[in-house]
């Protein structure tokens, strides 16, 4: 078993038992982003034996301030299992997670493949492959993980699949091209009270840009986005931590809302 396989198996064993995934303290910890994505891929491959196929991807760190806090100058990506993508309204069990939170995003559903051979992709070429979009919550499980001094937090995040734990999708909108996503305002509510507001421009200038970045990243790694996959493109507001008994909602003007209850 090589270093990447050891790391992937370690993560599966710790994450499914909600044990602290202190990967960066292990002798087989990744040291750069290439190794981190290799560990993530190994983790997803092993986990797919129980959870099934990937249903898409999430893009994280789409806000410059968050990138600065983590020490990078670009976003990062993680895989989403198809069985973890559900429709709104949804109910989540707090006990299934270590540190449950939601992020308020636009989800894009692919209407056709974006073959790696056609890279590099632009805003226009990526948009042409999108079938529909929806207001969405990304479900994240922000599990604590220790690091050694000098190690990269971004490497750790990517290895841990960027805390991805699922997605809740609002109504699919097929005629989305008439919506000004750059200016569209999103409002998040926690137990009925507004806790955050943002606009599409807060997500890399436009919610489509994370999808473009992801498609080009996958192409560089010999992979591609596929028809039917769901792409979460980064939060309009800071993550919202939730507890049992809470309710959260997020609405984007012109696009609709998404709602989750926690039990």
C-alpha positions in Angstrom: 0.0 0.0 0.0 1.5 3.3 -1.0 1.4 6.7 0.8 -1.7 7.9 -1.1 -3.6 4.6 -0.4 -2.7 4.8 3.2 -4.0 8.3 3.5 -7.2 7.5 1.7 -7.9 4.5 3.9 -7.1 6.5 7.0 -9.6 9.2 6.1 -12.4 6.6 5.3 -11.9 4.9 8.7 -11.9 8.2 10.6 -14.5 10.2 8.8 -17.2 7.5 8.8 -16.7 7.1 12.6 -16.7 10.8 13.2 -13.2 10.5 14.7 -10.8 13.4 14.4 -9.3 13.1 11.0 -5.7 14.2 12.0 -4.3 13.2 8.6 -1.6 15.9 8.7 -0.1 14.4 11.8 0.6 11.1 10.0 3.8 10.0 8.3 1.8 9.6 5.0 0.3 13.1 5.1 0.3 14.9 1.7 2.8 17.8 1.3 1.4 19.7 -1.7 -1.8 20.2 -3.6 -1.1 17.5 -6.2 -0.7 15.0 -3.4 -3.8 16.4 -1.7 -6.0 15.9 -4.7 -4.6 12.4 -5.1 -5.5 11.6 -1.5 -9.0 13.0 -2.1 -9.4 10.9 -5.2 -8.3 7.8 -3.3 -10.7 8.6 -0.4 -13.6 9.1 -2.9 -12.8 5.8 -4.7 -12.8 3.8 -1.5 -15.9 5.5 -0.1 -17.8 5.0 -3.4 -17.9 1.2 -2.7 -20.5 2.0 0.0 -22.0 5.3 -1.3 -22.1 4.8 -5.0 -21.1 7.1 -7.8 -20.2 10.8 -7.7 -23.1 13.1 -8.5 -21.0 16.2 -9.0 -18.5 18.6 -7.3 -18.3 21.5 -4.9 -16.0 24.5 -5.3 -14.8 26.1 -2.1 -12.8 29.1 -1.2 -14.4 31.2 -3.8 -14.1 34.4 -1.7 -10.7 36.2 -1.8 -10.8 36.8 2.0 -11.3 33.1 2.7 -8.5 32.3 0.3 -6.2 34.7 2.1 -7.1 33.2 5.5 -6.2 29.7 4.2 -3.1 31.0 2.4 -4.0 30.3 -1.3 -4.8 32.4 -4.3 -7.3 30.0 -6.0 -10.4 28.0 -5.0 -10.4 24.3 -4.2 -12.7 21.4 -5.2 -14.3 18.3 -3.7 -16.5 15.5 -4.9 -20.2 15.0 -4.0 -21.8 11.6 -3.9 -25.1 11.4 -5.9 -27.0 9.8 -3.0 -26.2 12.9 -0.9 -27.9 15.3 -3.2 -31.6 15.8 -2.2 -34.4 18.2 -3.0 -35.8 21.0 -0.8 -37.4 21.0 1.6 -35.2 18.5 3.4 -34.6 17.3 6.9 -31.1 16.5 8.3 -30.1 14.6 11.4 -27.6 16.5 13.5 -26.4 13.3 15.1 -25.1 12.1 11.7 -22.4 14.9 11.7 -19.6 16.2 13.9 -20.0 19.9 13.2 -22.9 20.5 10.8 -23.2 23.7 8.8 -24.8 24.9 5.6 -23.5 27.2 2.8 -25.7 29.2 0.6 -24.9 28.7 -3.1 -26.1 28.4 -6.7 -26.0 24.9 -8.0 -25.5 24.2 -11.7 -26.8 21.0 -13.4 -24.9 20.0 -16.5 -26.9 19.4 -19.6 -23.9 18.0 -21.6 -20.3 16.9 -21.0 -17.4 19.3 -21.0 -14.7 17.0 -22.5 -11.1 17.6 -21.4 -10.1 17.8 -25.0 -12.1 21.0 -25.4 -10.2 22.9 -22.6 -9.5 25.6 -21.8 -13.1 26.6 -21.1 -14.5 30.1 -20.9 -17.6 31.5 -19.2 -19.5 31.2 -22.5 -18.4 27.6 -23.3 -19.1 26.4 -19.8 -22.5 28.1 -19.7 -23.5 26.5 -22.9 -23.2 23.1 -21.3 -25.5 24.0 -18.3 -29.0 22.7 -18.4 -30.5 24.3 -15.2 -29.6 26.1 -12.0 -31.1 26.1 -8.5 -30.7 27.9 -5.2 -29.0 25.4 -2.9 -27.4 24.6 0.4 -24.1 22.8 0.5 -24.0 20.6 3.6 -20.6 20.7 5.2 -19.2 18.9 8.2 -16.4 21.0 9.6 -14.5 18.4 11.5 -11.6 19.5 13.6 -8.2 18.3 12.4 -4.8 19.0 13.9 -1.8 20.2 11.9 1.9 20.6 12.4 3.5 24.0 12.3 4.3 25.0 8.7 1.8 22.7 7.1 -0.7 24.0 4.5 -4.3 24.3 5.6 -5.4 24.2 2.0 -3.6 20.9 1.5 -5.5 19.6 4.5 -8.9 20.9 3.3 -8.5 19.4 -0.1 -7.4 16.0 1.3 -10.5 16.0 3.5 -12.7 16.6 0.5 -13.3 20.2 1.6 -15.7 19.2 4.4 -18.3 18.1 1.8 -21.3 16.3 3.2 -24.1 16.7 0.7 -26.4 19.2 -1.0 -30.0 20.4 -0.9 -31.4 21.8 -4.2 -34.3 24.2 -4.7 -36.5 24.3 -7.7 -34.6 23.7 -11.0 -34.7 26.8 -13.3 -34.1 26.0 -17.0 -34.5 29.6 -18.4 -31.8 30.8 -16.1 -29.9 32.8 -18.8 -32.4 35.6 -18.3 -31.4 36.0 -14.7 -28.6 38.5 -13.8 -26.7 36.1 -11.5 -23.9 38.6 -11.0 -26.3 41.1 -9.4 -28.8 38.7 -7.9 -29.1 39.1 -4.1 -29.3 36.2 -1.8 -30.7 36.3 1.7 -30.0 33.6 4.3 -32.3 33.1 7.4 -31.6 31.0 10.5 -34.7 30.3 12.6 -36.5 33.0 10.7 -34.0 35.7 11.3 -31.7 37.1 8.5 -28.1 36.1 9.2 -26.5 36.9 5.9 -26.9 38.7 2.6 -24.7 38.6 -0.6 -24.8 39.0 -4.3 -23.6 36.7 -7.1 -20.6 39.0 -7.7 -19.3 37.9 -4.3 -18.5 34.5 -5.8 -15.4 35.1 -7.9 -17.2 37.9 -9.7 -20.0 35.7 -11.0 -21.3 32.2 -9.9 -20.4 30.8 -13.3 -16.7 31.4 -12.8 -16.1 28.7 -10.2 -17.7 26.2 -12.7 -15.2 27.4 -15.4 -12.3 27.1 -12.9 -13.4 23.5 -12.0 -13.9 22.4 -15.6 -10.3 23.6 -16.4 -8.9 22.0 -13.2 -10.5 18.6 -14.1 -9.2 18.9 -17.6 -5.6 19.4 -16.3 -6.1 16.2 -14.3 -7.4 14.2 -17.3 -11.0 14.3 -16.0 -14.2 16.2 -17.1 -17.6 17.3 -16.0 -20.4 15.0 -17.2 -24.0 15.5 -18.2 -26.3 15.3 -15.1 -23.6 16.3 -12.6 -24.4 19.0 -10.0 -21.8 21.7 -9.4 -22.0 23.8 -6.2 -20.2 27.1 -6.8 -19.5 28.7 -3.5 -21.3 30.5 -0.8 -22.9 34.0 -1.0 -22.4 34.3 2.8 -20.3 32.8 5.6 -21.3 29.2 6.6 -24.2 28.9 9.0 -23.7 26.4 11.9 -26.9 24.6 12.9 -28.1 22.5 15.8 -31.0 20.1 16.4 -34.3 22.0 16.2 -33.0 24.7 13.8 -34.4 25.7 10.5 -32.5 27.5 7.7 -33.5 29.0 4.4 -31.8 30.8 1.6 -33.5 32.7 -1.3 -32.0 34.2 -4.4 -34.0 36.8 -6.1 -35.4 35.5 -9.4 -34.3 32.0 -8.7 -36.3 30.8 -5.6 -35.4 29.4 -2.2 -34.2 26.3 -0.4 -35.2 25.1 3.1 -33.7 22.7 5.6 -34.9 21.5 9.0 -32.5 20.0 11.5 -33.6 17.3 13.9 
